[in-house]
Amino acid sequence: MTTRVLTGITTSGTPHLGNYVGAIRPALAASARDGVESFFFLADYHALIKVTDPARVQRSTLEIAATWLACGLDPDRVWFYRQSDVPETTELTWLLTCVAGKGLLNRAHAYKAAVDRNREAGEDDDAGVTAGLFMYPVLMSADILLFNAHQVPVGRDQVQHIEMARDFAQRFNHVYGAHFTLPEAIVDEQVATLPGLDGRKMSKSYDNTIPLFAPRRQLEKLVYGIVTDSRAPGEPKDAEGSNVFQLYRAFASDAETAAFRQAFADGIAWGEAKRQLFERIDVEIAPMREKYEALIAHPERIEAQLRDGAQRVRARYATPLLQALRDAVGLRDLGKRAATGAGERAGTASAPVFKQYRESDGTFHFKLVDGERELLHSDAHASPRDAGHLVARLKADAGSAIQALEDRTLRLEGDLVGHLCEGVLVEELAEALARFAEDAA
């Protein structure tokens, strides 16, 4: 089975070494694994929530796209596109908005933090808070659900947004039928967090970053400006507590790291330690820097790649899904629907639908509903993906192999499915399943 993994990159600044070590390098390595289908997109709509300088958004989009390409992203092997080139994203955002609970959005971390700051300042709770900030989790959910991503690598502070996406998907599935896979947050506790020039986490917010593709001389100057303690040459130094050592380890092999650690114990001078750090970083970055500079010199080529990526991912995923969702919520071609409706079974208000949900014990279930009547209830599943796979098999089978045992337990090709609801015959269930094949035809 193929696992769809989605990564979004907000276009609000210039990539730095921390971005490379903590996100870019591990994401590209993960995308090369067998059985993984990777989606990488430039989240320029998200950038508008906090950046009001159009030139900065445009420049950041170019720099980030060039960075990922220079670091080894292959648009022929992964989906690589710009968020704003996929208009289905904003349409899905509205559909999800109509099932999203405001109370849940009230609890979003970014919104709560803004409210807390306003209260501390004696301001109105919503002073300076835009609807964009408030609706950020819905837009992020649309990014994920549009491609029914199975996994979304995030930092621990973003896990809440994935949980919200699951909630919105569940609510939509419950009301309109099973259309969305429930995504899972993937938090890699082993991903390195680099210290910046001042020892705090490398972040644009602290203005303590080292740009990933800074020219060699600028890189050298920045590395030599890293804050260290006052221990003199010859005096043993604490490797684990050193920003220089932490940065070196992120780029070095185990053997190189061990040798550098020993040099700290032997009292290496800070100037020499920084020289070795600079050389080690530059060995890895220099070839990519050359590619980056060549890419930046031809922005029209990057533009063409992004637009091509968007067209392909729309045709493969976004447009078909939105067509199905439009039909599900009632945004239909009146002529075609009327023709179809004339032949529908008498007394049936709508086609049968699968509804997926999560119980309070954390297990996942689904049921098949035909109008107001429930036909089957599934057994418990450990993950939404397992439940979704079985739903897909039932639809594909179209009732040809479903079997009911004496205790009304249901099996499909030997696998346990669940049980028939009270008063439902297996023939009725098979007929309802057959209608999925008819609708698909």
N, C-alpha and C positions, 0 to 999 in steps of 0.2 A: 504494500500500500504506500502511496505517495503522501508525504506530510507537507502541507503548505505552511511556510514560515514567512511572516511579514515584518519588515523593518522600515520605519519611517524616520526621516532625518529632517528636522526643522531648519528652514533656510533663514537663519537669523544671525549668522556670524561666520567667522573664518575658522575652519577646522584646525585643531591644535593636537599636540602629541597625546594628550589625554583622550581625545576622541578616537585617535588611531588605535591606541593600545586597548582602550576599554570597549570600543564598539566596532570600528571598521575592520580591524584585523581578525577578531574572533568571528564576526558575522560572515566575512568572506570565506573563512576556513570552514564554517558550518555549511555554507551553501554548496560546497564541493562534495559533501557526503552523498552516498547513494540513497535514493528514496526521498530526497528533499527537493521540493519545488519552492524557490525563493522569490520573494517580491521585495524590491527596494524602491522606495518612492521619496521624492523631494516634497516635504510637507509645507508648501508655500502658503496655503490657506492658514495653516496654524501660525505661521510667522506673523501674519497680519494682526494677530491678537496682541502682540507686544511690540511690534516694530511698525512705526508710521513713516519711515523714510523709504520711499519707493526705490531709490538707487541702491540702498543697502540690501533690500530684499532681492533685487535683480543680481547684484554682485555676489551675494551669498549663494544664490541658486547656481550661478556659474561656477564658483569656487568649489562648492560641495560636490556638484556633478563631476567636475574635473578630478577632484580628489578621489572619489570612489573608482572612477575609471583608471586613474593612474595607479591606484593600489591593487588593481587586478580584477575589478568587476568586469565580467564579460556579458554584454547585453544579449548575446546569442544563447547564453546558458541560463540566464535569470530574467525575470521581468523587471525592467528599469524604466521608470516613468515619473512624470511630474504630476502631482496631485491635481492641480488646476486644469490639466489637460484631459481629465476624466470627469465630465460633467455629471455622470451618474452618482458621483460621490455626494454632491450637494442635494440631489434629488432624494437619495437614500437618507441623508441627514434629516430631511423633513419628515419622511415616513417614520423614522425612528423617534423623532421629536413627538409625534402624535401618540406614541405608546410609552414614552419616557416619563417616569414619575418626577414631578418637581421636587418632592421631598428628598429623593435620592440625589438629585443635582445640588440641592442645598448643602449636602454633606461632602461634596467634592473638595479635596484638599486645597486646591488653588483658590476656590471661591471662599472657603472658610477662612483661609489665611488673610484674604483681602478684607473680609468682614472684621476679623480680629484686629487688624491694623487700624481700620476706621474707628472701631470702638475705643481703642487705646488713645486715638487722637481726638476723641469726642465728636467724631463726624457721624453722619447718617450711615447705617450699615452698608448701603450700596453706593456710597459716594465714589465716583471714579471707576466703578465696575461696569464694564460693557457687557452686553448680551453675548458677545463673542467669547469672553472669558467664562461666563456662566454656562454656555452651551458647548464649550470645548470638549467635554467627555462624549457628547453625542456625535460630533464631527469625527472624533477619534474612533468611535464605535463604527461609524459608517466606513472609514478606511479599512477596518478589519473585516467587517461582515460582508462588504461588497465582494470580497474574494473568498469568503468562507474559510479564512485562515484557521488552521488548527493551532498554531503556536505563534506567540508574539514575544520575542525577547525584550525584556524591559528591566529597568532598575527597580529596586524595591519600592521607590516612591511612586512608581507608575502602576503598581499592581491593582490599585483601586480602580483605575480606568478600565482595565481588562475585566474586572468583576462587574463593572457597570455595563460593559458591552454584552456580557453574558446575560445580565438581567434584561436589557432591552431586547435581545434576541429571543429570550424565553417568552417575554410578554407578546412579542410579535407572533412567534410560533403558536402560542396558545390561542390567540385571536384569529389568525389567518391561516394556520396550518404550518407544517414543518418546512421552512425555507432556509433557516440559518443553522450552521454548525456553531456550537458554543466554544469559543476560543479558550485557550489555556495560556496563562502567563508563564514565561520561562525566565527565571531569575538565576543567573550564573554567579554564585557566590565567589567563584575563583577569578572572576574578571578583575584585572588590576585597576586600582584607582590611583592615578599619578599625583604626586605633590606638585604644586606650582612653584614659581620663583620664590615665594615667601613662605613655603612650607604648608600652606593650606591646600585643600584640594584644587587641582588645576581647573579653573573655571573662568569663563568670560565675565561672570558676575564679580569676580575678585580682581580682574585685570592682571592676572598673574600667569598668563598662558605663554607657551612657546608655540608659535604657528608651525603647523606640520611641515609646510614647504617654504619656510623662511630661507632666504639665500644663505649660503654656507657661512659667510662672514657674520651675518646677523645671528645665525644659530649659535656660532661660537661665542659671540658677545653675550647673548642671553644665557647660555650655559654658565659662563664665567660669572654671571650676576646672581646665581642661585645662592640663597642665604645659607651660611654654615656657622658652626660655632667657632670659638677662639682657640681651639687646640692647635698647638704649634707642630711643625714638622718633627717627626720622630716620636711624637706622643701618640699612643694608641687611641683609636677613634671608634665610636659606637656605630657599627654598620647599620643595624636595624633602625636606629634613630636618625639616620642621615638621609636627607632629601636626595643627595647625589647618588647614594647607594641604591635607593628605591628606584630612581629613574634608570640607573644602569641595569639593574636586574630585569626591568621590563623589556630590554632589548638584547640581553646577553644570553648565551647558552648556560647550562648548569655549570660546566667547567669554568667558563669565563667568570661567572658569578662567584664561584668558590675562590678563584684566584684573587678577585677584587676584594672579597671579604678578608682574605689573609693579608692583603696589602693594608687594609684599614687597621688590622690588629698590629701590623708592623710599623704603623705610624706614618703612612703616606701623607705627603703635603696636600693641602686642599687644592692648590693650583694644579698639581699633577693629577689628582683624582678627577678634577673637572676636565682636564685635557683628555684623559682616557674616556670619560663619559661623552664628550663632544665627538670624538673619533668613532666611538661605538655607535652612537645614534646616526651619524652621517653615513657610515657604511651601509646601513639599512635604508636610509631615506634618500640618499643621493640618486640612485637609479630611478626611483619613483618621482623625484623632483624634476628630473629631466623630462619624463613623460608628461608631468603636470604642466610644465611650462609650454610644452608643445601643444597641449590641449587648450590651454587658456588662450593661446595665440589664434585659435580658430573657433570662436564661440559658435559660429554657424553650424559647425559639425556636431557639436554637443546638442544644439537645438534640434537638429535633424534626428539624432539618436533618441532624444527624449520624446519627440512627437511620434516617431515610429513605434517606440515602446508603448506609448499610450494607445495608439490605434490598435495594436495587436492585443493588448490586454483587455481593451474594451470589447473587441470582437469575440475574444475567447471567453471572457467571464462577465464583465460589467453589464453590457447591453442585454444579453439573454436573461440575466438575473433580474434586472429592472423590469423587463417585459413581463416576467412571471409575477413580480411583486405588484406591478400595476394591476394586473388581472386579479390578483388575490384581494386587493383592497377595493376593487370596483372601478378603477380608472380604465374603462374598457371601450373598445370599438363598439358602438351601439348597434350597428348593422350586423356585425359578425356575431355579437352576443345574442341578438334577437333570433338569428337563424339557428344558432345552437340551442337556444332555450326552447324552441318549439318542439324539439325532439327529446327533451329531458323527461325523465320518469315522473309520472304524476305524483304529487305529494312530496317530492324531494326539493327542498329549498336550495340546496347547493351540492356540489360534488363532495364525496367523502374526503376527509383530510386527516392527516396524522398530526397530533399535537404532542410536543415533547415538553417535559417539565422536570423539575428537580424537587425531591422530597426533603423534608427537614433533616433527615439523617444523612443527606449528602449524596444519595444514590439518584440515578437518572432513569426516567421512565418515558414511555410514550403510550398513547391510546389512539385508536382509529374511531373517528366520529363520522356518522352519516346523518347530516341534518341535526336533529336533536337527540339522535340515538347513538349510544356508545356500543361499538361492536366488539372491541377487544382491548384488554389492558396488558401491557408488557410486564415482564419480570424486571427486577432491579438490574441496573448496569453501573459499573464503576466509573465510567466516563461518558460524556455526551457523544464522543466519537463512536463508541461501541453501540450506543442506542441508534445513532444516525446510520451506521452501516446496516443494521438490521432493518431499519425502515426502508432503506434503498433496496435491499434484497427483496422485501415484501412487494414493493412497487414493481420491481423488474419481473418477479415471478408471476404477477397478475393472477394469483389465486390457483395456479395449476398444481402446485405441490404442497399447499398448506393442508395439514391434517389435524383433526381433533381427536384426542383420546377419550376414554370413558369418563374421566374426571374433568373433561372440558379443557384440559391442557392442550395448548397448540404447539405443533412442531413444524418446522420448515426444513426439509431435507435432513431430518434427524436432529436439528438444533432446536433447543427450547426457545419459544417465542414469548409465551405468556398464557392467557386464558380467555375463552369466550365469555362475554358478558351475559348476564341472566336473560334467558329467552331468545338468544341469538343462535341461529343454526349455522353450521359450518358452510353450508351452501350459500347463505346470505353473505357471509364474510368473503367467500371466494368471488361472488358476484361484485361486491364492492371493490375488491382488489383489482378485478378485471377492468374496472372503469378507469383505473390509472393508465392502463395500456391504451384504452380507447382515446382518452384525452391527449395522450402523448402523440397518437397517430393523427 
